[in-house]
């Protein structure tokens, strides 16, 4: 009995000839408007900072009878009326970390701080979770520590962008590096803007998501840039607009396959991952989409706007001659 070899899956047909360049101007305009809206949102509405950046209480709870039932613990803590709380496994299956923001733990009484607040909330939590669990540790995280975490997160994002800029500059040329950084800032800004518009919790897990988005986006951009550089050397007389269309079509299949496979995993995490990682999965899912878009419609048209050399032997930039034809 003969077995036929299954044909490979192609989400995008071979030899596509999609005209991407005519959309560049509209995409740049749309992204510019969204960036301005994001800045306005951050200045007026701001971000809904999570416990990591607001400070709060961190209680370590240990089970006396095997693995902790996180779902049951969450319902018991939520019933106390503290408002926002985060519960997750901590080190081993029988230990969980319960984090509560100080604003939500006052219970309508006079404001408490530091040790008084920790003692009050720890006592209520210990009473609510029953004899099967015990609170083995409790710490109050003040606003100073939270502010330091926020500053460290900003530095992490800034230094990552700087490192990527230096890497792209050495691997390609400064025009490519500038286009890549504009695309990365675009991705971070729009993702943060979405969290501001929806008032979703912004905590350290979202910072980790932003760093992941940077890595995904620059990887996609480098693949497209590498094909553009190869074609710049290969087709010496081809107009830049036509060359960019060719390069994007040649990498389109890889781009679509990568984003689809990544989204399948992220959608599964978003649906089945539970509330602990829901924000992380949502941020990365949006970042993958916006990162793919920016690699094609932000980083690429920047090569026309600022001019890119046909090769690296001293020739003049070729962006000006093709600007009119590219409609940018």
C-alpha positions as CSV (number, residue, x, y, z in Angstrom):
1,X,0.0,0.0,0.0
2,X,1.5,3.3,-1.1
3,X,1.5,6.3,1.1
4,X,1.5,9.8,-0.4
5,X,3.6,12.4,1.2
6,X,1.4,15.3,2.5
7,X,1.9,18.6,0.8
8,X,3.4,21.4,2.9
9,X,1.0,23.9,4.3
10,X,1.1,27.3,2.5
11,X,-0.9,30.1,4.2
12,X,0.4,32.5,1.5
13,X,0.7,31.6,-2.2
14,X,4.1,31.6,-3.8
15,X,5.2,34.5,-5.9
16,X,2.7,37.1,-4.5
17,X,2.8,40.5,-6.0
18,X,1.0,42.6,-3.4
19,X,1.6,46.4,-3.7
20,X,2.5,47.4,-0.2
21,X,4.1,50.8,-0.9
22,X,0.8,52.6,-1.7
23,X,-0.4,51.9,1.8
24,X,2.7,53.3,3.5
25,X,1.5,56.9,3.7
26,X,-1.9,55.9,5.2
27,X,-0.3,53.6,7.7
28,X,2.2,56.2,8.8
29,X,-0.6,58.7,9.3
30,X,-2.7,56.3,11.2
31,X,0.2,55.3,13.5
32,X,1.1,59.0,14.1
33,X,-2.5,59.7,15.2
34,X,-2.6,56.7,17.5
35,X,0.7,57.8,19.0
36,X,-0.6,61.2,19.7
37,X,-3.8,59.7,21.3
38,X,-1.6,57.5,23.5
39,X,0.4,60.5,24.7
40,X,-2.9,62.3,25.5
41,X,-4.3,59.2,27.4
42,X,-1.1,58.9,29.4
43,X,-1.1,62.6,30.3
44,X,-4.8,62.6,31.3
45,X,-6.1,59.2,32.2
46,X,-2.7,57.5,33.0
47,X,-2.1,53.9,33.7
48,X,-3.9,51.6,36.1
49,X,-0.8,50.5,38.0
50,X,-0.9,47.1,39.7
51,X,0.3,46.2,43.2
52,X,3.9,45.9,42.0
53,X,4.0,49.7,41.2
54,X,1.6,51.0,43.9
55,X,3.0,49.1,46.8
56,X,1.0,46.8,49.1
57,X,1.0,43.7,51.2
58,X,2.7,40.4,50.3
59,X,1.6,37.4,52.4
60,X,3.1,33.9,52.0
61,X,0.5,31.3,52.8
62,X,1.3,27.6,53.1
63,X,-1.0,24.6,53.0
64,X,-1.0,22.0,55.8
65,X,-2.5,19.3,53.6
66,X,-0.8,19.0,50.2
67,X,-1.0,21.4,47.2
68,X,-2.8,24.7,47.7
69,X,-6.2,25.2,46.1
70,X,-5.5,28.6,44.5
71,X,-9.1,29.0,43.2
72,X,-10.6,28.4,46.6
73,X,-8.1,30.7,48.3
74,X,-8.9,33.4,45.7
75,X,-12.6,33.2,46.5
76,X,-11.9,33.4,50.2
77,X,-9.7,36.4,50.0
78,X,-12.0,38.2,47.5
79,X,-14.9,37.6,50.0
80,X,-13.0,39.9,52.5
81,X,-13.8,42.9,50.3
82,X,-10.2,44.1,49.9
83,X,-10.7,44.7,46.2
84,X,-7.8,43.9,44.0
85,X,-5.7,40.9,45.1
86,X,-3.3,38.6,43.3
87,X,-2.7,35.0,44.3
88,X,-0.2,32.7,42.7
89,X,2.0,29.7,43.4
90,X,5.2,30.6,45.2
91,X,8.2,28.3,45.0
92,X,6.3,25.0,45.6
93,X,2.8,23.7,45.1
94,X,1.9,24.0,48.8
95,X,2.9,27.7,49.0
96,X,1.1,30.7,47.5
97,X,1.8,34.4,47.5
98,X,-1.1,36.7,48.3
99,X,-0.7,40.3,47.3
100,X,-3.1,43.1,48.3
101,X,-3.0,46.8,47.5
102,X,-3.1,49.1,50.5
103,X,-5.9,51.3,49.1
104,X,-8.2,48.3,49.0
105,X,-7.4,46.9,52.4
106,X,-8.6,49.7,54.6
107,X,-12.1,48.3,55.0
108,X,-13.7,51.7,55.6
109,X,-11.7,52.4,58.8
110,X,-9.2,55.1,59.5
111,X,-6.1,54.9,57.2
112,X,-3.5,52.5,58.4
113,X,0.1,52.2,57.3
114,X,3.1,49.9,57.6
115,X,3.0,47.4,60.5
116,X,-0.5,48.3,61.6
117,X,-1.9,47.6,58.1
118,X,0.1,44.4,57.7
119,X,-1.1,43.1,61.0
120,X,-4.7,43.9,60.4
121,X,-4.9,42.3,56.9
122,X,-2.8,39.3,57.9
123,X,-5.2,38.6,60.7
124,X,-8.2,38.8,58.5
125,X,-6.7,36.6,55.8
126,X,-5.6,34.0,58.3
127,X,-9.1,33.9,59.7
128,X,-10.7,33.6,56.2
129,X,-8.5,30.8,54.9
130,X,-9.1,28.5,57.9
131,X,-7.0,25.9,59.7
132,X,-5.8,24.1,56.5
133,X,-3.6,27.1,55.7
134,X,-1.3,29.3,57.7
135,X,0.3,32.6,57.0
136,X,4.1,32.1,57.3
137,X,5.3,35.5,56.3
138,X,4.0,39.0,55.7
139,X,5.7,42.1,54.3
140,X,4.6,45.6,53.6
141,X,5.9,47.0,50.3
142,X,6.1,50.8,50.6
143,X,5.7,53.4,47.9
144,X,9.5,54.0,47.7
145,X,10.2,50.4,46.7
146,X,7.3,50.6,44.2
147,X,8.7,53.8,42.7
148,X,12.1,52.1,42.3
149,X,10.5,49.2,40.5
150,X,8.8,51.5,38.1
151,X,12.1,53.4,37.4
152,X,13.9,50.1,36.9
153,X,11.2,49.0,34.4
154,X,11.6,52.2,32.4
155,X,15.4,51.8,32.4
156,X,15.0,48.2,31.3
157,X,12.9,49.2,28.3
158,X,15.2,52.1,27.4
159,X,18.4,50.1,27.6
160,X,16.9,47.3,25.5
161,X,16.0,49.8,22.8
162,X,19.5,51.2,22.9
163,X,21.1,47.8,22.6
164,X,18.9,46.9,19.7
165,X,19.8,50.2,18.0
166,X,23.5,49.6,18.3
167,X,23.1,46.0,17.1
168,X,21.1,47.0,14.0
169,X,23.6,49.9,13.3
170,X,26.5,47.5,13.3
171,X,24.7,44.8,11.3
172,X,23.1,47.0,8.7
173,X,23.5,50.8,8.6
174,X,22.2,53.8,10.6
175,X,19.2,54.2,8.3
176,X,18.0,50.7,9.1
177,X,18.8,51.2,12.9
178,X,16.7,54.4,13.0
179,X,13.8,52.7,11.2
180,X,13.9,49.8,13.6
181,X,13.9,52.0,16.7
182,X,11.0,54.0,15.4
183,X,9.0,50.8,14.9
184,X,9.9,49.5,18.4
185,X,8.9,52.8,20.1
186,X,5.7,52.6,18.1
187,X,5.0,49.1,19.4
188,X,5.7,50.0,23.0
189,X,3.7,53.2,22.9
190,X,0.6,51.7,21.3
191,X,0.6,48.7,23.7
192,X,0.9,51.0,26.7
193,X,-1.8,53.2,25.2
194,X,-4.2,50.2,24.9
195,X,-3.7,49.4,28.6
196,X,-4.3,53.1,29.5
197,X,-7.5,53.2,27.3
198,X,-8.9,50.0,28.8
199,X,-7.5,50.7,32.3
200,X,-6.1,47.2,32.6
201,X,-3.7,46.4,35.4
202,X,-0.2,47.4,34.5
203,X,2.3,45.5,36.6
204,X,5.7,43.8,36.3
205,X,4.3,41.0,34.1
206,X,3.3,43.6,31.6
207,X,6.8,45.0,31.6
208,X,8.0,41.5,30.8
209,X,5.5,41.4,28.0
210,X,6.8,44.7,26.6
211,X,10.4,43.2,26.6
212,X,9.1,40.1,24.8
213,X,7.3,42.3,22.2
214,X,10.6,44.1,21.6
215,X,12.3,40.8,20.9
216,X,9.6,39.5,18.6
217,X,9.2,42.8,16.7
218,X,12.9,43.3,16.0
219,X,13.3,39.7,14.9
220,X,10.6,40.2,12.3
221,X,12.1,43.5,11.2
222,X,15.6,42.0,10.9
223,X,14.3,39.3,8.5
224,X,12.7,41.9,6.3
225,X,15.7,44.3,6.5
226,X,18.0,41.4,5.6
227,X,16.0,40.7,2.4
228,X,15.9,44.4,1.5
229,X,19.7,44.7,1.9
230,X,20.2,41.6,-0.2
231,X,17.9,43.0,-3.0
232,X,19.6,46.4,-2.8
233,X,22.9,44.7,-3.8
234,X,21.2,42.3,-6.3
235,X,19.0,44.7,-8.2
236,X,21.2,47.8,-8.8
237,X,18.7,49.6,-11.1
238,X,15.4,48.7,-9.6
239,X,13.4,51.6,-8.1
240,X,13.3,51.5,-4.3
241,X,9.5,51.3,-4.2
242,X,9.5,48.3,-6.4
243,X,12.4,46.8,-4.4
244,X,10.5,47.2,-1.1
245,X,7.4,45.6,-2.6
246,X,9.5,42.6,-3.8
247,X,11.2,42.2,-0.5
248,X,8.0,42.3,1.5
249,X,6.4,39.7,-0.8
250,X,9.4,37.4,-0.6
251,X,9.2,37.4,3.3
252,X,5.4,37.5,3.5
253,X,5.0,33.7,3.8
254,X,7.5,33.5,6.7
255,X,5.9,36.5,8.4
256,X,2.4,35.1,8.2
257,X,3.5,31.6,9.4
258,X,5.3,33.1,12.4
259,X,2.5,35.3,13.5
260,X,-0.2,32.6,13.1
261,X,1.8,30.0,15.0
262,X,2.6,32.5,17.8
263,X,-1.0,33.6,18.1
264,X,-2.3,30.1,18.4
265,X,-0.1,29.6,21.5
266,X,-1.0,33.0,23.0
267,X,-4.8,32.5,22.4
268,X,-4.5,29.2,24.3
269,X,-2.8,31.0,27.2
270,X,-5.4,33.7,27.1
271,X,-8.3,31.3,27.3
272,X,-6.9,28.6,29.6
273,X,-4.1,30.3,31.4
274,X,-6.2,31.7,34.2
275,X,-6.3,35.3,35.7
276,X,-2.7,35.2,36.8
277,X,-1.2,35.3,33.3
278,X,-4.2,36.8,31.4
279,X,-2.7,40.3,31.3
280,X,0.6,39.0,30.1
281,X,-0.9,36.9,27.4
282,X,-3.2,39.7,26.2
283,X,-0.3,42.2,26.1
284,X,2.0,39.8,24.1
285,X,-0.9,38.9,21.7
286,X,-1.5,42.6,20.9
287,X,2.2,43.2,20.7
288,X,2.7,40.4,18.2
289,X,0.0,41.9,15.9
290,X,1.3,45.4,16.2
291,X,4.9,44.3,15.9
292,X,4.2,42.5,12.6
293,X,2.4,45.5,11.4
294,X,5.2,47.9,12.3
295,X,7.9,45.7,10.7
296,X,6.1,46.0,7.4
297,X,4.4,49.4,7.5
298,X,6.6,51.5,9.8
299,X,10.2,50.2,9.7
300,X,10.1,49.6,6.0
301,X,8.8,52.9,4.7
302,X,11.3,54.8,6.9
303,X,14.0,53.6,4.5
304,X,12.3,55.7,1.8
305,X,11.7,58.7,4.0
306,X,15.2,59.0,5.3
307,X,17.0,57.6,2.2
308,X,19.0,54.3,2.1
309,X,22.2,53.6,0.2
310,X,22.2,51.1,-2.7
311,X,25.3,49.7,-1.2
312,X,27.9,50.6,1.5
313,X,30.7,51.8,-0.9
314,X,30.0,55.5,-0.6
315,X,27.0,55.9,-3.0
316,X,24.5,58.6,-2.4
317,X,21.2,57.7,-0.7
318,X,18.5,56.7,-3.2
319,X,15.4,57.7,-1.2
320,X,14.9,61.1,-2.8
321,X,14.6,59.9,-6.4
322,X,11.9,57.4,-5.5
323,X,10.0,59.4,-3.0
324,X,7.4,60.7,-5.5
325,X,6.8,57.3,-7.0
326,X,6.5,55.7,-3.6
327,X,3.8,58.3,-2.6
328,X,5.5,58.8,0.8
